[in-house]
Amino acid sequence: MEAKVVVVTGGARGIGRAAALRFSEEGYAPVILDRDAEAGAATASFLEAKQAEGRFIQADLTNKAEVTAAFERILSACGRIDVLVNLAGGTFHKGAIQDVTPAQWKECLDLNLKTTFLCSQAVIAAMKPAGRGVIVNTASNFGVTGGAERTHYAASKAAIIAFSKSLATELAPHGIRVNTIAPGLTGTDRVRGKYDEDEWAKLSGGLPMGRAAMPEEIADGIFFLATDESDYVTGATLHVNGGMVMP
Ligand SMILES: NC(=O)c1ccc[n+]([C@@H]2O[C@H](COP(=O)([O-])OP(=O)(O)OC[C@H]3O[C@@H](n4cnc5c(N)ncnc54)[C@H](O)[C@@H]3O)[C@@H](O)[C@H]2O)c1
């Protein structure tokens, strides 16, 4: 049988890389979309070395023309897209509200929310005629609790939850499910690199389960939301956070 195609945005690193690997281990054909050419190529080679399928397309997913071109390339190469996992995102600056510049605000909203909007819009053009498909978007614990000095990031992640619920309602009659994964503290290089050993031990040790998540554990949740194991689940937010918040 032809392998199902999963597009993983931000799949060059971190949770996205773990998700691409998980899907390839389960027989899917992952396509990684990421702006980081070096890390993207390295992840694609890593997948190939494991005899798994793995394609990489470089794109800045805040740019509509690049998103459109990337999805056209995928469709002409693979002929189908079964799953979209929107993971490109993150926060690169924290700060008190008076210090957040309009440029920083826009950068954060674009990186998290606009990429999710543009990639969803692009994939729906292919999924609607097929009458099936799954989209998994990425929020964060901060999208439900808010977080001091993370106003832009928390606002973008809360918006992703509302966006996903709206899209789930709109697309259910078309056989397309839309859900949200909300990771808690997860030990990706980007996040881990913000703290020294002591700070990290204190932060992760203070969580109810006494440790941060591994990227693979978030990938497990994403995989559940993407497969028929969850075929009656849409508009939901799955919190994978070791008890950090229980909304
Ligand atoms: N790690 C955590 O603790 C944590 C917690 C909650 C939510 N999240 C969310 O999970 C997602 C992944 O986080 P991560 O820690 O794995 O991040 P990461 O930085 O390890 O990976 C993000 C990837 O996105 C890519 N990317 C960034 N901007 C892009 C753009 N404009 N176009 C295309 N690609 C782009 C990066 O190159 C990178 O490969 C993010 O949405 C983040 O907000 C992470």
The ligand as an SDF file (V2000), in Angstrom:
LIG
                    3D

 44 48  0  0  0  0  0  0  0  0999 V2000
   10.0580   22.7220   23.8990 N   0  0  0  0  0  0  0  0  0  0  0  0
    9.1080   23.1210   24.7460 C   0  0  0  0  0  0  0  0  0  0  0  0
    9.2900   23.1660   25.9750 O   0  0  0  0  0  0  0  0  0  0  0  0
    7.7430   23.5150   24.2060 C   0  0  0  0  0  0  0  0  0  0  0  0
    6.6910   23.6990   25.1240 C   0  0  0  0  0  0  0  0  0  0  0  0
    5.4380   24.0750   24.6490 C   0  0  0  0  0  0  0  0  0  0  0  0
    5.2340   24.2560   23.2910 C   0  0  0  0  0  0  0  0  0  0  0  0
    6.2760   24.0700   22.4310 N   0  0  0  0  0  0  0  0  0  0  0  0
    6.0130   24.3040   21.0010 C   0  0  0  0  0  0  0  0  0  0  0  0
    6.4160   23.1640   20.2500 O   0  0  0  0  0  0  0  0  0  0  0  0
    6.8880   23.5940   18.9770 C   0  0  0  0  0  0  0  0  0  0  0  0
    8.2870   23.0280   18.7440 C   0  0  0  0  0  0  0  0  0  0  0  0
    9.1440   23.4830   19.7790 O   0  0  0  0  0  0  0  0  0  0  0  0
   10.6620   22.9680   19.8720 P   0  0  0  0  0  0  0  0  0  0  0  0
   11.1150   23.2000   21.2650 O   0  0  0  0  0  0  0  0  0  0  0  0
   10.7660   21.6220   19.2720 O   0  0  0  0  0  0  0  0  0  0  0  0
   11.3790   24.0500   18.9350 O   0  0  0  0  0  0  0  0  0  0  0  0
   12.7240   23.9320   18.0570 P   0  0  0  0  0  0  0  0  0  0  0  0
   13.2850   25.3200   17.9960 O   0  0  0  0  0  0  0  0  0  0  0  0
   13.5800   22.8090   18.5330 O   0  0  0  0  0  0  0  0  0  0  0  0
   12.1620   23.5530   16.6070 O   0  0  0  0  0  0  0  0  0  0  0  0
   11.4140   24.4890   15.8820 C   0  0  0  0  0  0  0  0  0  0  0  0
   11.7440   24.3510   14.4150 C   0  0  0  0  0  0  0  0  0  0  0  0
   10.9560   25.3290   13.6970 O   0  0  0  0  0  0  0  0  0  0  0  0
   11.7620   25.8860   12.6890 C   0  0  0  0  0  0  0  0  0  0  0  0
   11.2690   27.2040   12.3110 N   0  0  0  0  0  0  0  0  0  0  0  0
   11.2810   28.3240   13.0730 C   0  0  0  0  0  0  0  0  0  0  0  0
   10.7600   29.3530   12.3720 N   0  0  0  0  0  0  0  0  0  0  0  0
   10.4160   28.8720   11.1520 C   0  0  0  0  0  0  0  0  0  0  0  0
    9.8500   29.4620    9.9900 C   0  0  0  0  0  0  0  0  0  0  0  0
    9.5420   30.7700    9.9260 N   0  0  0  0  0  0  0  0  0  0  0  0
    9.6440   28.7000    8.9010 N   0  0  0  0  0  0  0  0  0  0  0  0
    9.9680   27.3690    8.9410 C   0  0  0  0  0  0  0  0  0  0  0  0
   10.5160   26.7710   10.0130 N   0  0  0  0  0  0  0  0  0  0  0  0
   10.7310   27.5110   11.1130 C   0  0  0  0  0  0  0  0  0  0  0  0
   13.1520   25.9490   13.3000 C   0  0  0  0  0  0  0  0  0  0  0  0
   14.1690   26.0680   12.2930 O   0  0  0  0  0  0  0  0  0  0  0  0
   13.2150   24.6350   14.0780 C   0  0  0  0  0  0  0  0  0  0  0  0
   13.7510   23.5910   13.2900 O   0  0  0  0  0  0  0  0  0  0  0  0
    6.7950   25.1150   18.9640 C   0  0  0  0  0  0  0  0  0  0  0  0
    5.5850   25.5010   18.3640 O   0  0  0  0  0  0  0  0  0  0  0  0
    6.7810   25.4780   20.4380 C   0  0  0  0  0  0  0  0  0  0  0  0
    6.1380   26.7060   20.6970 O   0  0  0  0  0  0  0  0  0  0  0  0
    7.5160   23.6900   22.8530 C   0  0  0  0  0  0  0  0  0  0  0  0
  1  2  1  0
  2  3  2  0
  2  4  1  0
  4  5  1  0
  4 44  2  0
  5  6  2  0
  6  7  1  0
  7  8  2  0
  8  9  1  0
  8 44  1  0
  9 10  1  0
  9 42  1  0
 10 11  1  0
 11 12  1  0
 11 40  1  0
 12 13  1  0
 13 14  1  0
 14 15  2  0
 14 16  1  0
 14 17  1  0
 17 18  1  0
 18 19  2  0
 18 20  1  0
 18 21  1  0
 21 22  1  0
 22 23  1  0
 23 24  1  0
 23 38  1  0
 24 25  1  0
 25 26  1  0
 25 36  1  0
 26 27  1  0
 26 35  1  0
 27 28  2  0
 28 29  1  0
 29 30  1  0
 29 35  2  0
 30 31  1  0
 30 32  2  0
 32 33  1  0
 33 34  2  0
 34 35  1  0
 36 37  1  0
 36 38  1  0
 38 39  1  0
 40 41  1  0
 40 42  1  0
 42 43  1  0
M  CHG  2   8   1  16  -1
M  END
$$$$
